[in-house]
Amino acid sequence: QVQLRETGGGWVQPGGSLRLSCTASGFPFSSYAMGWFRQAPGQEREFVALIRGTGDETGYGKSVEGRFTISRDNAKNLVFLQMNSLKPEDSGTYYCTAETYLWRWPPSGDYWGQGTQVTVSS
């Protein structure tokens, strides 16, 4: 049974940083690309970042490129999203996702976590 659990969300002021974590279980972790999507109230889900199963290739949505960094620890089945220079428009629910491929572009999210809330405001 695939399980994805996000932690690390919260409130931060504009310009601040947050680090999200995702704990995965129930599948061959290093064989799956892992990603992050987000959704703000009243808006469609938006792709944020993706990392190859081997960890040596990444891709980002245009709105976060240069500010966010995705990484993974295959020994611990963990995925991280380091978010810097946060803006109010980065607010939303952030979802950890898993692709049933080593790499898939564009990602579609075969499995989803429950999400963690990020609020950026002053």
C-alpha positions in Angstrom: 0.0 0.0 0.0 1.5 3.3 -1.1 1.7 5.9 1.5 3.0 9.5 1.2 3.0 11.8 4.2 4.0 15.4 4.1 5.3 17.5 7.0 6.8 20.9 7.4 4.1 23.3 6.3 3.2 26.4 8.3 3.2 30.1 8.2 6.1 32.2 7.0 6.6 35.9 6.2 7.3 36.9 2.6 11.0 36.4 1.8 11.3 33.6 4.3 12.0 29.9 3.9 10.4 26.6 4.6 11.4 23.0 4.1 8.8 20.4 3.4 9.4 16.7 3.9 7.6 13.7 2.5 7.9 10.2 4.0 7.1 7.4 1.5 6.4 3.7 2.0 4.8 0.8 0.2 6.7 0.9 -3.1 10.3 0.7 -4.5 11.2 4.2 -3.6 14.4 4.6 -5.6 12.6 3.4 -8.8 10.0 6.1 -8.7 10.3 9.8 -9.6 9.0 11.9 -6.8 7.4 15.3 -7.0 5.5 18.2 -5.5 2.4 19.9 -6.6 0.5 22.7 -5.0 -3.1 24.1 -5.0 -4.3 27.4 -3.8 -8.0 27.9 -3.0 -10.1 28.3 -6.1 -7.2 27.5 -8.4 -6.1 24.4 -10.3 -3.3 22.2 -9.0 0.1 23.4 -10.2 3.3 21.4 -10.8 6.1 22.5 -8.5 9.1 20.1 -8.8 10.1 16.6 -9.8 13.2 14.5 -9.0 14.3 11.4 -10.8 14.4 8.1 -8.9 18.2 8.1 -8.9 18.2 11.7 -7.7 20.4 13.0 -10.5 17.8 14.9 -12.5 15.3 17.5 -11.5 12.6 19.7 -13.1 10.7 22.7 -11.8 7.6 24.8 -12.5 8.4 28.2 -14.0 7.0 30.1 -11.0 9.4 28.4 -8.5 12.5 27.8 -10.6 15.5 29.4 -8.9 13.8 29.6 -5.5 12.8 26.0 -4.7 15.0 22.9 -4.6 13.8 19.3 -4.5 16.0 16.6 -3.2 15.7 13.0 -1.9 17.3 10.5 0.4 16.8 7.1 -1.0 18.2 5.4 2.0 15.5 6.8 4.2 12.6 7.0 1.7 12.4 10.8 2.1 11.8 13.7 -0.4 12.4 17.3 0.5 11.3 20.6 -0.9 13.4 23.6 0.2 11.5 26.8 -0.5 13.3 30.1 -0.3 12.3 33.7 -1.1 8.7 32.8 -0.5 6.0 35.0 -1.9 2.3 35.3 -0.9 1.4 33.6 -4.2 3.3 30.5 -3.0 0.6 29.9 -0.4 -1.5 26.8 -0.8 -1.7 23.1 0.0 1.5 21.3 -1.1 1.2 17.6 -2.1 3.9 15.0 -2.4 3.5 12.8 -5.4 5.0 9.6 -6.8 5.3 8.6 -10.4 5.5 4.9 -11.3 8.5 5.6 -13.5 12.1 6.4 -12.8 11.4 9.7 -14.7 8.3 11.1 -16.3 8.0 14.5 -17.9 5.6 16.2 -17.6 4.7 14.5 -14.3 1.1 13.6 -13.7 1.2 12.1 -10.1 0.2 8.5 -9.9 0.1 8.6 -6.1 -0.7 11.6 -3.8 -0.3 12.5 -0.2 -2.8 14.3 1.9 -1.1 17.6 1.6 0.4 20.2 4.0 -0.6 23.8 4.2 1.8 26.6 3.5 0.8 30.2 4.2 3.0 33.1 3.2 1.8 36.5 4.6 2.9 39.4 6.6 
